[in-house]
Amino acid sequence: MTRSKLILAALAGLVIAGSASAAGGAKHPHGPEGGFPFEGPFGRFEDESVQRGYQVYREVCASCHSMKLMHYRNLGEPGGPFYDPEYPNANDNPLVKAFAAQDEILSSQPNDVGDYEYRPARPSDPFKSPYPNDAAARAANGGALPPDLSVITKARHGGADYIYDLMLGYPDPGEISDDGEIEFREDYHGTLTQAPGQYYNPYMEGDTIPAWEGDPRHAPPGGFLAMAPQLMDGRVTYMDGTEATKEQMAYDVAQFLAWAGEPKQTNRKSAGLAVMAYLLIFAGLLWFSYKRIWRNVSH
Ligand code: HEC
């Protein structure tokens, strides 16, 4: 094969691969306009947003989703949204104590007569789970298991961008008929039918073809999930007075989940920067001493 033929074959391969991926799958998550503040080597979590995100998680998501890897004290540790230098030990942080004490959890120690009782949680406890086990969680959610959200931004392609887009990606309730039909007129032409308890979302991994009436080669992206849309304007009343639009709540909860997935990110980045600065200075010193040592030696 000549060289130009090889290049042509490679290009054709690329085109085929490209069109194959365009024919199905979920919409690529793009996240909020302007991105998240924690992205990039100099990025940091915006504490106020992570604090609000915790409120959204608690008041909305926590009734179905556990976060088993998180402990209340993590909220008040360095890098955490409620960290206060006055309380280097997060277990003493009054805010963290108050958040924990609002949740009643089943004690792991039996009382004097051998029964297990509910008690207010302490900062050292893991976040309260909404269900005692997976079977109970499935039974309450029509057979679907709400995944644990501790590291969800690490477990899904697109991370926080994906959470943001998934939360906001559902079609408007006004676009869905009583029979669960969604009509597409612009990019796709046809009708998608939601089965009872299933909700269409263009960012969800899945397949829309079985529910699609229209050109099968041109079905809308995405899939169905058993979680109804969760965020509508005003769903929470923010403690800090920020207006709770659904975009704001999606932004805050996505940032909170990104923090939860990597609570030490801020510390890691500042340590990384210090190490880079040190290495740079050290490299400079090394270069000058090399020059100096070999100055009068012919080599
Ligand atoms: C009423 C219960 C309920 C509430 C409240 C709820 N979810 Fe869910 N969620 C579910 C269920 C059930 C699933 C599993 C859906 C499936 O697999 O079909 C799910 C799935 C998810 C997924 C995984 C999607 C995927 O890629 O597999 C994410 C992320 C998620 N929820 C985030 C949230 C966030 C963030 C909130 C709060 C703003 C929230 N959920 C509130 C029930 C709930």
Boltz pocket constraint, residues with backbone or C-beta under 6 A from the ligand:
constraints:
  - pocket:
      binder: B
      contacts: [[A, 56], [A, 57], [A, 60], [A, 61], [A, 62], [A, 63], [A, 64], [A, 65], [A, 141], [A, 144], [A, 145], [A, 146], [A, 147], [A, 152], [A, 156], [A, 163], [A, 166], [A, 204], [A, 205], [A, 224], [A, 225], [A, 226], [A, 227], [A, 228], [A, 230], [A, 231], [A, 253]]
      max_distance: 6.0
